[in-house]
Amino acid sequence: MKKVMTIFGAILFAYFIIASCNNSEKAKSSMTGKWILKSAMGIESKDGDNTYLLLNDDNTAIEKNMFAESKRTWSIKGDSFCLKGIEEDGGIEVCGTYKLDGDKLVWNLMDVEMIYEK
């Protein structure tokens, strides 16, 4: 099983490298800006404009929620949108598939669908 997962990982890695070369700049320009959380897991956000992602051109980001404001970096890897914590926060990266439709971003992270709007 471990060997199958390693091969699967290598195939995915190669796919992401090839796909990101073609679409990364277009995706990057579409993704920059302030994205306000509208719903998560089908539940409407009651937090107004206080929960958001601010994605900058230089791939830095601010993730703000009711508890804290955190510095991050962001990237597009193939079909995935990724946020990575700064080293002070452990440097953990989370990735999930995403769909971008104008000013609407749907991000599926570990089976949780989050909908953001600009």
N, C-alpha and C positions, 0 to 999 in steps of 0.2 A: 504494500500500500504506500509506503514511504517513497519507493522508487516511482510509482505512478504519479504521486503528488509532485515530486521533483521535476519529472518530465512535463507535467501539466503546467507547473510554474514557469519553466523555461519557455514553453510555447507562448504562454500569456505575456511574458516579459518581451519576447521578440515581437509579438503583435503590437504591444503598447509602444515600443520604440518606432516601429514602422508607421503606425497610425499617428503618433504624436508629431512626427516630422511633417506630415501633410496638413494637419488641422490645428496645431497648437497656437499659432499666432492669431488665427481667426477666432478660436475659442477664447483665447486670452482677452482679446479686445471686447468680446461680447460679455465676458464675465466681470470685468472691472466695474466697480460702483458699489453702492450701498444696497444690500438685499435685506429686506425686512421679513422676518418669519411670520407667515400667515396661518400655517397649521402644521401639526406634527401628529402622525398616526391617525389622521382624520379628525383630530380635535382642533378647533379654531383657537388661535392664540389670543389670549385676553390681555397681553402685555403691551399692546399698542406698538409704538415704534421703538420700544426699549430692548427688543431682542433682534439682533441683526448680525450680518456679516458685512464687513467693509473690506472689499478686495481691491488692492492697489495695483497699478501698472507694474511695479517692481516685484510683484509676487509676495509682498507683505500683506498681512491681513489683521483685522481686529475682529474678534468674536465677542459679542456683548450679549449677556443675558441678565436675568434678574439678580444673579448672585455675584457676577464679576465681569470685568472686561479683560480679555486675554490677547496677548500678541501671538500671532501665528504667521506661517507662510502657507501659500497655496499653490497648487499646480493642477494641470490637466494631464492625466496619463491614460491615453486611449479613450475609453468610454467612461473613465472615472474622474471625479473631482475629489481632490485630496486636500486636507488641512493638516498641518504639522505644527505641533507645539514647539515653542522655543526651548532651547536646552535647559533653561532654568526650570521649566515645567516638565522636564523629562524627555522632550523631543519626540513624543509619540505621534505617529502619523496615522490618520484614519482616512480611508478612501471608500467611495461608493459611487455607483452609477448615477448619471445625471441626465436630465433632458432640459434643454433651454428652448423656450418658446417666447421670443420677444422679451418682455419684461417679467417673465415667469420662469423660475428655476425650480425644478423638482429634483431633489437629491434623495436617493435611497441609500441609507447607511445602516448596515446590519439589519435589514428587513424593516427599518423605520423610514417611512416616507415623510420628508419635510418639504413644505412648499414655501418658497420665498418669492417676494415681488420687489421690483425696484421702485 
